[in-house]
Amino acid sequence: MRSTKLPWVCVCLFHFAFSVAAEPTLQVHPDNPRYFQYLGQPALVITSGEHYGAVLNRPFDYRVYLNTLAESGLNGTRIFSGAYCEPPGAFKIGNNTLAPRPGDLICPWARSGESGYAGGGNKFDLTQWDPAYFERLEAFMTLAAEKGVIVEYVFFCPFYKESMWALSPMNADNNVNGIGAVESARAYSMASEAALLEVQEALVRKVVTELNRFDNLYFEVCNEPYIKNLPMDWHDRMAEVIHLTERDLSKQHLVSWNVANKKAEIKDPSPAYAIFNFHYATPPETVFLNAHLNLPLGDNETGFKGQENRPYRTEAWEFILAGGALFNHLDYSFAVGFENGAHVYTPDTPGGGNATLRQQLAWLAKLMKRFDFVRMEPLSAPTGKPRVYGLVDGGGQSLRYFAEGLGGAYAVSLPEGDYIVEWHDPKACRLIRREEMTAPAEGNLPLSPPKVEEDLALAIFRK
């Protein structure tokens, strides 16, 4: 992957951020930086969240939404800033939370007194902030913190189609400042309009400053910058502005780079980034390809595998048990009026999401919490069948996942001693069988796997 080095001052700031980060703030774990530490404890982010419009879509009741996530046992969400939104029907998503109805977009910039915004209502003034937006954002963050939900704040997103650039407040047609009189392809560039670049940097500084007090937060510069080949020097500059802004503030937050769809090997990345996120990260060899980074890897968007739960449940189990730190399913069952996740989406919606899947992901999260996972290492990348992903420690404890179940006997090599062996059904969210067993001094411990309808998990604990 292409990488542009930041100036030495930003590199120093990055390392300074890790050395002084307040203990409660989400950070890389000091003993195993492949994982997170949050509120002083080892942490993973495992969730199934709405389509990133919880704050920018004014009628969306984020209180019900955050309560639903917490009650489901999930702990993460992504939100977009409002610099980007979508027209109704984009990507065949019905009741899309990123597509506010006319007049319902609320974003960091204040509305002017002049009508003419393409998405309904008055144009924006890019020199003025909207207090109502920041009140809503801070109320969202406060409730998320109370509910144990970690927030990924995404500043920018490429304009996949001209209809999306036509809705951006940064488009000169939508603001009273005449800023952003450029083609959508040049909206994000160090070589673009100087005034537009200043607006983008000011947005980053403002949001970073306003949200600095929150521990349950990390920043992502841009969603899917690779889709439109956005210039990496621009991307790195925005990351630098985050670090520069936080230099003299009380907290320093992690910054994410959304690297690619599916998989890619990251080589020589800028030290500005502490989290590396992928979309549709299947196969999870993405994790093995980038283990050398020794930093958290995330799969923070899923979809395009139909609407059944199995593909996304499998994606979560395999990604986390390969050594990933973050999984966010894109859940279309959340919509305005259905903030409890009960929306019934149309058959052509490009993904899934429902209460059952959220329960299945929470089962994975609960199992992981029973292990000291920062002391565990992933099994090698699987080859052949049965395909198994797993995390193991030196003492014999392990959690293994079989996406196709097991058709016959299975044996594991364990240090001599007494163990508790549990078989779990990830689809039914149930413990199938629990038994006490003794591993011999030599040889493997033979096991008798139960038959399941779909996938199977094996948890082994020392007595």
Protein Blocks (a to p, Z undefined) as FASTA:
>chain_A
ZZddddfklmmmmmmmmmmgcfklgcddfklmkbcceehiacdddddddehilmmmmklc
fklmmmmmmmnopabdcddfhlaccdehiahighiaklccehiaccfbdcdfbehifngp
jdddfkbccfklmmmmmmmmmmmmmnopacdddfbdcdfbfklmmmpmklmklccnopai
acfklmpcfklcfklmmmmmmmmmmmmmmmmmpmbbcddfbghkllnopafklmmmmmmm
mmmmmmmmmbdcdddddfbghiacdehiafkbcbdcdehiacfklmmmmmmnopacddfb
gehebjbfklmmmmmmmmmmnopabdcdddfkbcehilnopaccdfklgbeddfklmmmm
mmmmmmmmmpcfklpccddddehjddddddddfkopacdddfklpfbdcdddddeddddd
ddddfklopafbdcdddddfbdcddddddddfkbccdddddZZ
